Amino acid sequence: MVRDKSFKANYLTKMSIWLLAGTMVIASPTLLAKTVTKSSKAISATSDVSISSSAGSFKPFQLIPAGQAKTSSISAPKETACGNFSGINPKVLNLALKAQQKAKVMGIPRKQYLTVIDYSLPSTARRLWVLDMSRGKVIHHVQVAHGSGTGDNHAKHFSDAHGSHKSSLGLFLTGSTYQGKHGTSLTLHGLEKGFNGNAASRTIVMHPAGYVKDVGGRLGRSWGCPALSYSTAQPIIQTIKEGSLVFAYYPDNKWLSSSKFL
């Protein structure tokens, strides 16, 4: 019995060391880690939000510093843009794929899903796609609401400012789910300062809402969140949570010319 206890203790100690070593390999105090940590603190301070999930809290991981990431030669794979993901504007798709490739070089995403939102389309159109990059196919294609400050049926105005009730552009990283007033919702971490960097502190999240339906020629609107209908939200949220990318597009010249991912 003593031997069994000793063996078990040694085994657990070795496993703990192995797990700690593995964590140290994939985690580092880099820019993304700081961003996610700050975002997590901001979310935790909001009464309606918790970053805990049934699978555990979302943790940061290694980010290769921009100076070490060789991204200048990265371009979206033309065969993918033209073949496997039909239905998306080729220009928007190529930008989304380019952003994803640069993010991968920087060590950001940990899941092979890419969500594309084309805010240049009217709210009544299905303008959100979830792409399974490992299988090269679209697995979800649904409507998504924009912020009340962004426009009526057509999105026109975007912001990262608190209280603007506007949608934000750029590349986001999905975090954990939480139970909010709309049900199971998904935290989003903005990766582009000046365009979506305040997403977590603004509580810009993906959530279901009853207003995501046609109300007089447009969808109901959020306070800046990419809200989905109750019938489509949960399959999407559960698929893309904890480490996939969301690319929100609009032909905004300032963002297009200054984004580090484009």
Contacts in CASP RR format, 6 or more apart in sequence:
PFRMAT RR
TARGET T0000
AUTHOR 0000-0000-0000
METHOD contacts of the structure
MODEL  1
MVRDKSFKANYLTKMSIWLLAGTMVIASPTLLAKTVTKSSKAISATSDVS
ISSSAGSFKPFQLIPAGQAKTSSISAPKETACGNFSGINPKVLNLALKAQ
QKAKVMGIPRKQYLTVIDYSLPSTARRLWVLDMSRGKVIHHVQVAHGSGT
GDNHAKHFSDAHGSHKSSLGLFLTGSTYQGKHGTSLTLHGLEKGFNGNAA
SRTIVMHPAGYVKDVGGRLGRSWGCPALSYSTAQPIIQTIKEGSLVFAYY
PDNKWLSSSKFL
25 62 0 8 1.000
26 61 0 8 1.000
26 62 0 8 1.000
27 33 0 8 1.000
27 59 0 8 1.000
27 60 0 8 1.000
27 61 0 8 1.000
27 62 0 8 1.000
28 62 0 8 1.000
28 63 0 8 1.000
30 62 0 8 1.000
30 63 0 8 1.000
30 64 0 8 1.000
30 65 0 8 1.000
31 63 0 8 1.000
31 65 0 8 1.000
31 66 0 8 1.000
32 60 0 8 1.000
32 61 0 8 1.000
32 63 0 8 1.000
32 106 0 8 1.000
32 107 0 8 1.000
32 108 0 8 1.000
32 173 0 8 1.000
32 191 0 8 1.000
33 60 0 8 1.000
33 61 0 8 1.000
33 63 0 8 1.000
35 189 0 8 1.000
35 190 0 8 1.000
35 191 0 8 1.000
35 197 0 8 1.000
36 58 0 8 1.000
36 59 0 8 1.000
36 60 0 8 1.000
36 173 0 8 1.000
36 189 0 8 1.000
37 60 0 8 1.000
38 200 0 8 1.000
39 187 0 8 1.000
39 189 0 8 1.000
39 190 0 8 1.000
39 199 0 8 1.000
39 200 0 8 1.000
39 201 0 8 1.000
40 51 0 8 1.000
40 57 0 8 1.000
40 58 0 8 1.000
40 200 0 8 1.000
42 200 0 8 1.000
42 201 0 8 1.000
43 49 0 8 1.000
43 50 0 8 1.000
43 51 0 8 1.000
43 187 0 8 1.000
43 200 0 8 1.000
43 201 0 8 1.000
43 203 0 8 1.000
44 50 0 8 1.000
44 51 0 8 1.000
46 203 0 8 1.000
48 180 0 8 1.000
48 181 0 8 1.000
48 203 0 8 1.000
49 178 0 8 1.000
49 180 0 8 1.000
49 187 0 8 1.000
49 203 0 8 1.000
49 205 0 8 1.000
50 178 0 8 1.000
50 179 0 8 1.000
51 57 0 8 1.000
51 58 0 8 1.000
51 175 0 8 1.000
51 176 0 8 1.000
51 178 0 8 1.000
51 187 0 8 1.000
52 176 0 8 1.000
52 178 0 8 1.000
53 176 0 8 1.000
53 177 0 8 1.000
53 178 0 8 1.000
53 241 0 8 1.000
53 242 0 8 1.000
55 176 0 8 1.000
55 242 0 8 1.000
56 176 0 8 1.000
57 176 0 8 1.000
58 175 0 8 1.000
58 176 0 8 1.000
58 187 0 8 1.000
58 242 0 8 1.000
58 243 0 8 1.000
61 107 0 8 1.000
61 110 0 8 1.000
62 107 0 8 1.000
63 106 0 8 1.000
63 107 0 8 1.000
63 108 0 8 1.000
64 105 0 8 1.000
64 106 0 8 1.000
64 107 0 8 1.000
66 106 0 8 1.000
66 260 0 8 1.000
69 102 0 8 1.000
69 105 0 8 1.000
69 106 0 8 1.000
70 105 0 8 1.000
71 101 0 8 1.000
71 102 0 8 1.000
71 105 0 8 1.000
71 106 0 8 1.000
74 98 0 8 1.000
74 101 0 8 1.000
74 102 0 8 1.000
74 105 0 8 1.000
75 94 0 8 1.000
75 98 0 8 1.000
75 101 0 8 1.000
76 93 0 8 1.000
76 94 0 8 1.000
76 95 0 8 1.000
76 96 0 8 1.000
76 97 0 8 1.000
76 98 0 8 1.000
76 101 0 8 1.000
77 97 0 8 1.000
78 94 0 8 1.000
80 97 0 8 1.000
80 136 0 8 1.000
81 90 0 8 1.000
81 93 0 8 1.000
81 94 0 8 1.000
81 97 0 8 1.000
82 90 0 8 1.000
84 136 0 8 1.000
84 137 0 8 1.000
85 93 0 8 1.000
85 129 0 8 1.000
85 131 0 8 1.000
85 136 0 8 1.000
85 137 0 8 1.000
85 138 0 8 1.000
86 138 0 8 1.000
87 129 0 8 1.000
87 138 0 8 1.000
88 96 0 8 1.000
88 116 0 8 1.000
88 118 0 8 1.000
88 129 0 8 1.000
88 138 0 8 1.000
89 118 0 8 1.000
89 120 0 8 1.000
92 116 0 8 1.000
92 118 0 8 1.000
92 120 0 8 1.000
92 249 0 8 1.000
93 116 0 8 1.000
95 247 0 8 1.000
95 249 0 8 1.000
95 256 0 8 1.000
95 262 0 8 1.000
96 114 0 8 1.000
96 116 0 8 1.000
96 247 0 8 1.000
96 249 0 8 1.000
97 114 0 8 1.000
98 261 0 8 1.000
98 262 0 8 1.000
99 170 0 8 1.000
99 171 0 8 1.000
99 245 0 8 1.000
99 247 0 8 1.000
99 259 0 8 1.000
99 261 0 8 1.000
99 262 0 8 1.000
100 109 0 8 1.000
100 114 0 8 1.000
100 133 0 8 1.000
100 245 0 8 1.000
100 247 0 8 1.000
102 260 0 8 1.000
102 261 0 8 1.000
103 109 0 8 1.000
103 171 0 8 1.000
103 191 0 8 1.000
103 245 0 8 1.000
103 261 0 8 1.000
108 173 0 8 1.000
108 191 0 8 1.000
108 245 0 8 1.000
109 173 0 8 1.000
109 243 0 8 1.000
109 244 0 8 1.000
109 245 0 8 1.000
110 242 0 8 1.000
110 243 0 8 1.000
110 244 0 8 1.000
111 174 0 8 1.000
111 240 0 8 1.000
111 242 0 8 1.000
111 243 0 8 1.000
111 244 0 8 1.000
112 132 0 8 1.000
112 133 0 8 1.000
112 134 0 8 1.000
112 244 0 8 1.000
113 130 0 8 1.000
113 131 0 8 1.000
113 132 0 8 1.000
113 133 0 8 1.000
113 239 0 8 1.000
113 240 0 8 1.000
113 244 0 8 1.000
113 245 0 8 1.000
114 130 0 8 1.000
114 131 0 8 1.000
114 133 0 8 1.000
114 244 0 8 1.000
114 245 0 8 1.000
114 247 0 8 1.000
115 128 0 8 1.000
115 129 0 8 1.000
115 130 0 8 1.000
115 131 0 8 1.000
115 236 0 8 1.000
115 240 0 8 1.000
115 244 0 8 1.000
115 245 0 8 1.000
115 246 0 8 1.000
115 247 0 8 1.000
116 128 0 8 1.000
116 129 0 8 1.000
116 131 0 8 1.000
116 247 0 8 1.000
116 249 0 8 1.000
117 127 0 8 1.000
117 128 0 8 1.000
117 144 0 8 1.000
117 226 0 8 1.000
117 246 0 8 1.000
117 247 0 8 1.000
117 248 0 8 1.000
117 249 0 8 1.000
118 127 0 8 1.000
118 128 0 8 1.000
118 249 0 8 1.000
118 250 0 8 1.000
119 127 0 8 1.000
119 146 0 8 1.000
119 150 0 8 1.000
119 155 0 8 1.000
119 158 0 8 1.000
119 167 0 8 1.000
119 169 0 8 1.000
119 248 0 8 1.000
119 249 0 8 1.000
119 250 0 8 1.000
120 155 0 8 1.000
120 249 0 8 1.000
120 250 0 8 1.000
120 251 0 8 1.000
121 127 0 8 1.000
122 153 0 8 1.000
122 154 0 8 1.000
122 218 0 8 1.000
123 143 0 8 1.000
123 144 0 8 1.000
123 145 0 8 1.000
123 146 0 8 1.000
123 152 0 8 1.000
123 153 0 8 1.000
123 154 0 8 1.000
123 155 0 8 1.000
123 218 0 8 1.000
123 219 0 8 1.000
123 220 0 8 1.000
123 221 0 8 1.000
124 143 0 8 1.000
124 153 0 8 1.000
124 214 0 8 1.000
124 217 0 8 1.000
124 218 0 8 1.000
124 219 0 8 1.000
125 143 0 8 1.000
126 141 0 8 1.000
126 142 0 8 1.000
126 143 0 8 1.000
127 143 0 8 1.000
127 144 0 8 1.000
128 140 0 8 1.000
128 141 0 8 1.000
128 142 0 8 1.000
128 143 0 8 1.000
128 144 0 8 1.000
128 226 0 8 1.000
128 228 0 8 1.000
129 138 0 8 1.000
129 140 0 8 1.000
129 141 0 8 1.000
130 138 0 8 1.000
130 139 0 8 1.000
130 140 0 8 1.000
130 141 0 8 1.000
130 236 0 8 1.000
130 239 0 8 1.000
130 240 0 8 1.000
131 137 0 8 1.000
131 138 0 8 1.000
131 139 0 8 1.000
132 138 0 8 1.000
132 139 0 8 1.000
139 239 0 8 1.000
140 232 0 8 1.000
140 235 0 8 1.000
140 236 0 8 1.000
140 239 0 8 1.000
142 228 0 8 1.000
142 229 0 8 1.000
142 232 0 8 1.000
142 236 0 8 1.000
143 212 0 8 1.000
143 219 0 8 1.000
143 228 0 8 1.000
143 229 0 8 1.000
143 232 0 8 1.000
144 212 0 8 1.000
144 226 0 8 1.000
144 227 0 8 1.000
144 228 0 8 1.000
145 209 0 8 1.000
145 211 0 8 1.000
145 212 0 8 1.000
145 219 0 8 1.000
145 220 0 8 1.000
145 221 0 8 1.000
145 222 0 8 1.000
145 225 0 8 1.000
145 226 0 8 1.000
145 227 0 8 1.000
145 228 0 8 1.000
146 155 0 8 1.000
146 167 0 8 1.000
146 221 0 8 1.000
146 222 0 8 1.000
146 224 0 8 1.000
146 226 0 8 1.000
147 165 0 8 1.000
147 166 0 8 1.000
147 167 0 8 1.000
147 221 0 8 1.000
147 222 0 8 1.000
147 223 0 8 1.000
147 224 0 8 1.000
147 225 0 8 1.000
148 165 0 8 1.000
148 221 0 8 1.000
148 222 0 8 1.000
148 223 0 8 1.000
148 224 0 8 1.000
149 157 0 8 1.000
149 164 0 8 1.000
149 165 0 8 1.000
149 166 0 8 1.000
149 221 0 8 1.000
149 224 0 8 1.000
150 156 0 8 1.000
150 157 0 8 1.000
150 158 0 8 1.000
150 165 0 8 1.000
150 166 0 8 1.000
150 167 0 8 1.000
150 221 0 8 1.000
150 224 0 8 1.000
151 157 0 8 1.000
151 221 0 8 1.000
152 218 0 8 1.000
153 217 0 8 1.000
153 218 0 8 1.000
153 219 0 8 1.000
155 167 0 8 1.000
155 250 0 8 1.000
157 166 0 8 1.000
158 166 0 8 1.000
158 167 0 8 1.000
158 168 0 8 1.000
158 169 0 8 1.000
158 195 0 8 1.000
158 250 0 8 1.000
158 252 0 8 1.000
158 255 0 8 1.000
159 166 0 8 1.000
159 168 0 8 1.000
160 168 0 8 1.000
160 194 0 8 1.000
160 195 0 8 1.000
160 196 0 8 1.000
160 197 0 8 1.000
160 198 0 8 1.000
160 199 0 8 1.000
160 202 0 8 1.000
161 198 0 8 1.000
162 198 0 8 1.000
162 201 0 8 1.000
162 202 0 8 1.000
163 202 0 8 1.000
163 223 0 8 1.000
164 224 0 8 1.000
165 222 0 8 1.000
165 223 0 8 1.000
165 224 0 8 1.000
166 224 0 8 1.000
167 222 0 8 1.000
167 224 0 8 1.000
167 226 0 8 1.000
167 248 0 8 1.000
168 190 0 8 1.000
168 195 0 8 1.000
168 196 0 8 1.000
168 197 0 8 1.000
168 198 0 8 1.000
168 199 0 8 1.000
168 204 0 8 1.000
168 224 0 8 1.000
168 248 0 8 1.000
169 192 0 8 1.000
169 195 0 8 1.000
169 196 0 8 1.000
169 248 0 8 1.000
169 249 0 8 1.000
169 250 0 8 1.000
169 252 0 8 1.000
169 255 0 8 1.000
170 190 0 8 1.000
170 191 0 8 1.000
170 192 0 8 1.000
170 195 0 8 1.000
170 196 0 8 1.000
170 247 0 8 1.000
170 248 0 8 1.000
170 249 0 8 1.000
170 255 0 8 1.000
170 259 0 8 1.000
170 261 0 8 1.000
171 190 0 8 1.000
171 191 0 8 1.000
171 192 0 8 1.000
171 196 0 8 1.000
171 245 0 8 1.000
171 246 0 8 1.000
171 247 0 8 1.000
171 248 0 8 1.000
171 259 0 8 1.000
171 261 0 8 1.000
172 188 0 8 1.000
172 189 0 8 1.000
172 190 0 8 1.000
172 191 0 8 1.000
172 196 0 8 1.000
172 199 0 8 1.000
172 245 0 8 1.000
172 246 0 8 1.000
172 247 0 8 1.000
172 248 0 8 1.000
173 188 0 8 1.000
173 189 0 8 1.000
173 190 0 8 1.000
173 191 0 8 1.000
173 243 0 8 1.000
173 244 0 8 1.000
173 245 0 8 1.000
173 246 0 8 1.000
174 186 0 8 1.000
174 187 0 8 1.000
174 188 0 8 1.000
174 189 0 8 1.000
174 206 0 8 1.000
174 240 0 8 1.000
174 241 0 8 1.000
174 242 0 8 1.000
174 243 0 8 1.000
174 244 0 8 1.000
174 245 0 8 1.000
174 246 0 8 1.000
175 186 0 8 1.000
175 187 0 8 1.000
175 188 0 8 1.000
175 189 0 8 1.000
175 241 0 8 1.000
175 242 0 8 1.000
175 243 0 8 1.000
176 186 0 8 1.000
176 187 0 8 1.000
176 241 0 8 1.000
176 242 0 8 1.000
177 184 0 8 1.000
177 185 0 8 1.000
177 186 0 8 1.000
177 187 0 8 1.000
177 237 0 8 1.000
177 238 0 8 1.000
177 241 0 8 1.000
178 184 0 8 1.000
178 185 0 8 1.000
178 187 0 8 1.000
179 185 0 8 1.000
180 207 0 8 1.000
182 207 0 8 1.000
182 208 0 8 1.000
182 209 0 8 1.000
182 227 0 8 1.000
183 207 0 8 1.000
183 208 0 8 1.000
184 207 0 8 1.000
184 208 0 8 1.000
184 233 0 8 1.000
184 234 0 8 1.000
184 237 0 8 1.000
185 205 0 8 1.000
185 206 0 8 1.000
185 207 0 8 1.000
185 208 0 8 1.000
185 237 0 8 1.000
186 205 0 8 1.000
186 206 0 8 1.000
186 207 0 8 1.000
186 237 0 8 1.000
186 240 0 8 1.000
186 241 0 8 1.000
187 200 0 8 1.000
187 205 0 8 1.000
188 199 0 8 1.000
188 200 0 8 1.000
188 204 0 8 1.000
188 205 0 8 1.000
188 206 0 8 1.000
188 226 0 8 1.000
188 246 0 8 1.000
189 199 0 8 1.000
189 200 0 8 1.000
190 196 0 8 1.000
190 197 0 8 1.000
190 198 0 8 1.000
190 199 0 8 1.000
190 200 0 8 1.000
191 197 0 8 1.000
191 261 0 8 1.000
192 255 0 8 1.000
192 259 0 8 1.000
192 260 0 8 1.000
192 261 0 8 1.000
195 255 0 8 1.000
195 259 0 8 1.000
196 204 0 8 1.000
196 248 0 8 1.000
198 204 0 8 1.000
202 224 0 8 1.000
203 225 0 8 1.000
204 224 0 8 1.000
204 225 0 8 1.000
204 226 0 8 1.000
205 225 0 8 1.000
206 225 0 8 1.000
206 226 0 8 1.000
206 227 0 8 1.000
206 228 0 8 1.000
206 233 0 8 1.000
206 236 0 8 1.000
206 237 0 8 1.000
206 246 0 8 1.000
207 225 0 8 1.000
207 227 0 8 1.000
207 228 0 8 1.000
207 233 0 8 1.000
208 227 0 8 1.000
208 228 0 8 1.000
208 229 0 8 1.000
208 230 0 8 1.000
208 232 0 8 1.000
208 233 0 8 1.000
208 234 0 8 1.000
209 222 0 8 1.000
209 227 0 8 1.000
209 228 0 8 1.000
209 229 0 8 1.000
209 230 0 8 1.000
210 229 0 8 1.000
210 230 0 8 1.000
211 219 0 8 1.000
211 220 0 8 1.000
211 221 0 8 1.000
211 222 0 8 1.000
211 227 0 8 1.000
212 219 0 8 1.000
212 220 0 8 1.000
212 227 0 8 1.000
212 228 0 8 1.000
212 229 0 8 1.000
212 230 0 8 1.000
213 219 0 8 1.000
213 220 0 8 1.000
213 229 0 8 1.000
226 246 0 8 1.000
226 248 0 8 1.000
228 236 0 8 1.000
228 237 0 8 1.000
240 246 0 8 1.000
256 262 0 8 1.000
END
